Amino acid sequence: MKSSVLYTALAVGIVLLVSAAWAEVEPKVGSTKWQLDFEFHDPQRISVRLPGEDHETTYWYLLYTVTNDTGKDVQFYPSFHVVTDSLQTVECGANIPPRVFDHIKARHVKEFPFLAPQKKVTGPLLQGKGNARTSAAIFEMFDPEANRFTIYVSGLSGEIARVTNPAFDNSKPKSEDNPRFFILRRTLAIKYHLPGDAETRRQARPVRLIREWVMR
């Protein structure tokens, strides 16, 4: 009886954790803050043999173009994160050798002749299509057991919100581990499904489920 209760409690806890990982706060309707135009291609894989290695390493990448039609020049400092339904978080661009971008650029040179690494498209973004920037957000292969993942893109909007931390401990000083408030930013969430099992998902093409704005 005790074992049955314990297993039930663990199952409920896992469901709550997964639900929390996929839950977001809705942004304001009709926000007056600036927002950049963001076009993208669904993520693809690329395998690259790095110097000193005898095998190829596979990466994911998202090709995108960002255009400033806000009516004013803005600062563009994007951030890309992948969150899987297995609760893994992968930061795009982290620990990615430059050679990986070189292979992506060579693959798409005809379609995107002006493809630039992400570090060269950040900073002041001038207005108009003539100043649009195209790059690739690259990230390491994530958990093969995951069959759903979300790509979060921040830095595309000036809308922010400050929310109270319900777990703030008044008996302790404010710190990164004990903040009084959280700052949420208008973020693009692109959700995908990877069909198949853990083995076949390594080759499966992601199926886009939804593209929406959230506060995160």
Steps between C-alpha positions, in 0.01 A plus 500: 500500500780741594684418176188573297456839668868582449488415128184709457663798671809469284289481183307812597825682575643412159185620324514830688866550412438435131195729501703778665775467243251549216289772661547864410335830585302670225625845389284809492257544213578803286837581658644837392862385539720443197510156339727374223391290203640149532491248216649153539538154352418199714808350671730267310789273594856511374785259575854637511834329557701725729881519503658215695184288502444177307122530493240760410306702757140593424353843574164670452465844344223752430540737206338838557469852363420796724369831364442827680174663389432659840549858386819547700844344532524241779759284671481136391644251749317171444501199727400150386421209733362153440287335770397136457211311652764301690589825685834554324600857413757572230637849436553572132854601413655348813817300428447507124828493300521760217545219248136399551378839374740476206337172393150648537599805293643276227180292494279808451731734309271520196184565700659728762821650357521755782455254788705631794596351837279610786766715665509715184126562484461626856511864602326803345239391243410775255156534344386349171535182298833616365643468852347157575739241640511127438674251726480152649430412862700182566467265793627161609298182453249468781355199684410227245222385732316830455217502248399864551708813528453877498737761361473826695625816330534816709635842404235556233281736704529782750209374710590392855304427816599486866329232709527429870689189607250300711787308658690810615630453855478828697729359768788483249669775298414544134730302272503304174374201697241708689369772266207719599385533139543321168540688172310339212560591136279461196643187342422303186423134577519254208383151599587180314425130505756233404312188387621146560701334777839592648684335210293621205478853641869542420400529134142629531410846378340722765133582456407854600206511740458868579672838490390745769613790716541440874645686798797310633 
